[in-house]
């Protein structure tokens, strides 16, 4: 749906229910209220934070109902939902029965953007989204373009499209939740980095999860970027309804074919956006320009480069942007070397797919793993990494699942099973890992599990690991 049609919507007097407070709900309620809509916010929680947000909105004249997110307010003509609310909630069943449409915050941002709004370069995937979007923004900035990394990355899309700052292009991270509730989104170009089972309790099935990821390709005008080494992403391109002339652009860690980006002799090259892609390749950057140059991070860089090239960015800006990029904390982050052993924090590896990529980047490894499995199984992960493992230290609620997979597929690898959840558990894990490690090894925190059994979030888990490593370094000095 084009922006002219969107801006013809008259919000004055329109009864809109915003489902959920938080990062997306508050700006959505505010934006709709400012346009004259009659806004009611419903929220499951009734905690201190929710009450503070409710007071802020009620001061503007917005109605807020705390502690009841299931009942559809009377006269509702549209529901705007926070992305995490599951499709099976009674609120959405009532909306469907009443013929009331449901939008997410991304859909609302898309509909409210101005007629001269910046195009979106959009990224999704099971893993690597945030890194790729931030790499893309760095490349776009190196090209002299006004841009921002927005969306699921923590910067509200509504704030980006309705704020005073003007952009040439936006680098947009989109989760499967957000895409589910964004039926009319039409990006300039989109990328699906990879697909692995995740959030299946929310989507209902792997097919449902993949279909929501694939929405990012709908209506693309220039490029649908897919992972040539992940056939499921290419299948989504085939199924997408795109504008005439839009191209399928692959990325691979191997030698690229025509209409692909890849790696040749340590060089990132482009055989997609060149004059003669049958015979020519354009050098973009060296593998060493990617920080860190782990295989899955090189794949992220290639995807970011593909989207930037689709937008017309010159090769030099790709190189300069990748060189300038610094990864976020707790993503394959080198903490320290202690007694000849390297300690790496990849606390962000909260599922098996992410941990697999992390384990593939190092050897030999003493692996610290465990936490909340979220229904995951670990046989494939362990069997693939077995030859790289010097030892394993397990912690967290579902560590037994990993221990059992290790017994099946890596019985010769020594395992330390830490049956403790106190604040000193991570320090104990690091010390056990140091005991198992030899000179030249890597101690890798790549839990393959969520953190909430022991830590507030993966950031706190990574900080605990880094603190323990630094303490070990001080004692070894």
N, C-alpha and C positions, 0 to 999 in steps of 0.2 A: 504494500500500500504506500503510495507516494506521500511526501510531506505536505503537499497542498491539500490533499484529501484529509489528511490527519488534522491539519490546522483548521479545517472547516467545522470540526466538532465544537459545539457550543456546550461548555461545561456548566454554565449558569443554571442552578437549580437541579442539576443531575444528582441523584442519590447514589453515592459510591461508598461501598464498604471496603476498607483497607484491612486485610487479614494479617495481623502481626505487626508488632512494633520493631525496634531494632534498627540495624543499618539501613534497611530498605524502606521499612514502613513509615518511619517518621518523615523522611523527605518526600515520600509519595503523598502522604496525607497533607503535608504543608503545600506542596505544589498544586494539588487538586483544590484545596481550600482557596488558595490565591486566585484560582481561575473561576471561582464562584460555585464550585460543587458543594453539595451538602454531604459532608464526609462523616462517616462513623467508623471508628477503628475498633476491631475486636481482637482480643489477645488472650491466649491460653493462660499465661502467667499473671500473677498478681503480687510480684515481689517488689522490693524497694526500687530497683532500677526501672521496672515497668511503671510504677506509680510516679516516678520523677518524669519520665517521658510523657506520661498521660497528662500530668499537670502542665507541661510545656505546651502541649497541643490544645488542651482545654482552654488555656489562656487566649488562644487564637480564635476560639469558637468551634473547635472540632469536638464531636462527641466521642468519648472513649469508653468501651466496656471491657473491663478487666476480668479475667477468670472464666470467660466463656467464649471460646473460639469456635464453637460448633454450631451456634444458632445464627441463621441468616436474618439480619434485620429486615423488618418490613419495608417495602417500597424500594429495596435495592435494585438498581438498574445495571450495575457493574461491580464486580469484585476485583480488587487489585491485591494480589497475594505476595507475601514474602516467599522467596524461592524454595525454602526448605519445607514448607507445609506440604504434606503428602496428599496426592490426588484423591486418596480414599477417605479423607476427612468428611464428616457429615455436612459441614458447611458447603463443600463443593457439590455434594449430592443434592442438597437443597437448591443450590444455584442451577444445576443442570435441569432439575425438575421444573424450576420456574422459568427456564429459558434465559437465564442471566449469564452473560459471558464472563470468563475469568481470565485476567491478564496478570502477568508477573511484572516486577519492577522494570525489567529490561523492555518488555512490550510497551509499558507506559512511557519510558524514556524514548523509545523509537517513535511512538505516536506524537509525543510532545516536542520533538526537536524542530528547529526552525527550518524555513524553506531553503536556507543557504547552509544547512548543517554540514559538518565535516563527515565524510564517509567513514565507515567502520571497517577495519581489518580485524577479523574475529578469530579467536583461537579456543579450541576445546580439546579434550582428550582425557584419558584416565590419569595420566601423570605428565608433568612438565609444563603445564599451562602457564603458571605464574612466571617461571623462568623465561619461557618463550616470549610472552607478552612484554616482559621487561627488556629482553634483548631487542625485540622489534622496536620498542619505543626508543631505545638507545640508537639504533640504526637510523630511524626516522629523524631523530634530533641531529645526528651527524650529517644528515642530508640537508639540514637547515629548515626542517619543517616544524611547525608548531604542533605539538602532539602531547598526549598524556596516556599513561597506562591505567586503564579503568575497568570497571565491572566487578567480577568476582575477586579481583585482586585487592579489594578493600576500599577503593574510591568509587563512590556511588555514580552510576551512569546518569542518574537524574541530575545530580549536582554538576556533572560535566556538561550535559547538553543544555541545562537551563542557567548555568552560571554566566558571569560577565565575560570570562575569557573566551576568546575565539580560537579555534583550532583548524589546521589544514586537514588533519586526519587523526582518528583515534585508534589506539591499540587496545582491543577489547578482549578480556578474558571472560569466558562464559562457561558456567557449570552445566551439567545435564539437567539439574533442577531448573535453572534459569531458562534454558532452551525449551524445556517442556511447556513453559507458560509464555512463550514468545512466538505465536503463530505467524505474525506478519513481518518479522525481522527479515531484512534483505541486505546482507553485507556486500561491500565492494568485492571482497575476497575472504574466504574462510579456510581454516585448517583444522583437521582432526589429527592429532599427533599420534594416537595409539588407542587401542580399545582392549580392556581386560575387565573381568568381572568386578564390579564395585557398585555400591548403593543399590543392590538388587532388591533389598527389602522395600525401597522407595519406589523403584520403577516396576517391580513385579516380576521381571524376567530380564535375561540378557538381551533378548530381542527388543524389549521396551526401552532398555537403557541405550542400546545402539541407535534405535530410531530417534530418540531425543537428541543424541549427539549429532546425528546426521542432519538435523534441522538447520545446522549452521551453514550448510551448503545451499539451502533453498534460496533461489533468486539471486545467487552470486552473479556478478556482471563480468568479472575479469578472470578470476582463478579459483578453482577448488583444489586446495593443497592437501595431499594425502601422503601417508607413509608407505612407500613402495615395499617395505619389509613387513607390513601388517596388512594383509589382504582385506581384512574387514573394513578398513578405512577406505580402500579403493571401491569396495562394494557400495559404500554409502554414496560415493560420488556418482556411481552409475545410476543409483536410484533417485538422485536429486533432480528437481525441476529448476533449471538455471536459465539465465538469459542467453539468447543466441550469441554465439561467439565466445562464451565463457570456456576456459580451457581447464583440463585436468592436469595438475602439475605435481609430480611425485618428488619425494626426497628419499635418499638412500645413503647408507654409510659405505656403500660400494661404488663402483664406477657407474656414473649415471648414463641412462639412455637418453634419446631425444625427449624433450619436454620434462626433464628431470634435473634436480640438483643433487650433487653427490661429492665424493671424495676421491681424488686421484693423487697418489704419491704425496700425501700429507697436505694437499691443497683442496679447499672447498671450491667447487666449480659449478657453473650454471650452464646447462644445455637446454634451457627452456626459454629464456628471454634474450636470445641472441638472433642475429640475422639469419644464420644458416645452422639450425640446431641439429641437422643431420651430420654435419661435419665439424662444427665449431663448438668450443667450450670457452666460457669466460671465467678467468680466475677471479675469485671474490676475496678470499682470505686464506691464511694458513691455519692448520689445526691448532697450532700454538697460540693463535689469536683468541681462541675460545677458552674461557675461564670458568671452571676447570675443564681440561680437554678429555673428560670421560666420554665413552661412546654415546651414552644417551644424551649428554649435554651437547655433543656435536650434532646429533639429530635435531635437538631443539634449535640450534643455531641455523641449521639448514632450513628448517620450517620458517623461522623468522626471516631469513634472507629471501625465501621464496615469496612471502607476502610483501616484503619491501620492494622486491623487484617487480612484482605485479603492480605496484603503485608507481613504478617508474624511477625508483631510486638507483643511482649510479653505483657501480661496483666498489669504488673507493669508500663510499659512505657505509657499505656493509662491513668492510674491514675496520674502518675507524669506530663504528658503533660497537662491534664485537670486542674490540680492544678496550673500549671505555667501560664496558659492562662489568658490574660487580654483582655476583649472585647474592641473594638474600641469605640470612643466617640459617643454619641447620639444614642446608642443602649441599650434601657432599663437601662440607666445609672442613678444611684442614685446621686442626686446633693447635697441635704441637708435635714435635718429635722428642721423644724421651728415651734415652739409652738405645738409640738406633731404631726405635719403633715409631711409626707414624700413627697418629690418632686422628680419626676422621668422624665428624658428626653429620650423619644423615638422618636425624630424628624425623625429618619430613617424610621419610619412607614409611608411610603408615599402612601400606598394603603390600601384597606379595609382588605385584608387578613393579612397583617402585624399588623394592628391596632387590629384586632380580637385576635391575639395571645397575644398582649401586654395587652389588657383589661382583658384577662382571667387570667393574672398573679397576679392581685391585687383585693382587695375589702375592704371597700367601696372606690369608686373613684370619684374625681372631674376631669372630662375629659376636656382637652383643645384640640379642633379639628378644622379642616377647612383648606382651601387653594384651590388649583386647583384640581378638582375632576377627570379630565381626562376621563370623560364619565362614571365614577363609579356610582353605586346606593348604598344606605346605609341602606335599610330596614332590611336586614338580619343581618348586623353588629349591628344595634341599638337594634333589638329585642333580639338578643343573649346576649347583655351586659346590658339590661335595669335594671335587678335586682341588678347589682353591682354599679349603678350610684347614687351618692349623688347629683350631679349637673353637668352641662355642660357649658363651656364657648366656644363660637363659634367666629371664626375670618376668614378672607380671602374671596376670590372672590366667592366661591361656597358654602358658609356656609349655605345658604338657603336650599340646598338639604338635609343637615344633620338636620337642624331645622325641616323640614317637616317630615322626618323619625322619629324624636323624638316625634313630635305631634301625629303621628300614633301609635307608639309602646311604648312610655314612657311618656305619657302626664302629669304624676304627677311629673316628674323630673324637678326641676327649671333650666331654660336656660337663660344665659346672651348672648345677641347677640351684638358683638362689631362691629359697623359700622365705622371702621377706619383702615387705612393702613399706618399711619405714623410710624416713628421709635420708638415711645413710645407705640405702640399697644401691643406688647408682655408684657411689664411691666404692662399695664392695665389689660391684660388677667390674669396674675399671681396674681394680687391684687384681682380681682374678684373671682378667684378660692380660694384664701386664705379666703375670706369672706364667701364662701359657705362651706368650709371644716370644719370638726370637728376633735377633738383629735383622732388619730388613723387612719385617712383617708390617702389616697394617692392622691396627685395632679399629674395627668399623662398627659404629652404632647405626644399624639399619634395621629397625625393629620388626618391620613387616606387619606391624599391628598398631592400632590406635593407642593413645597414651592415657585415656581418662581413668583407667583403673588405679593409676598411681600418681598421675600428674594432671594439672589443670588443662594442659594442651601440649602439643609436640614441642613448642618453643621452650616451655619449662623443662621438659625432659632433656632437650638438647643443652640447655643452660646447666643443668645438673651434671651432665656428662662433661661439658667443658670445664666446669669448676673442679670436678674430680681429677681430670687430666692435669690441670694447672697445679693442683695440690701435689700430685705425683711428681710433676716436673720440679717443683720447689724442693721437694724432699730428695730428689736425685741430683740436684745442683751441687 
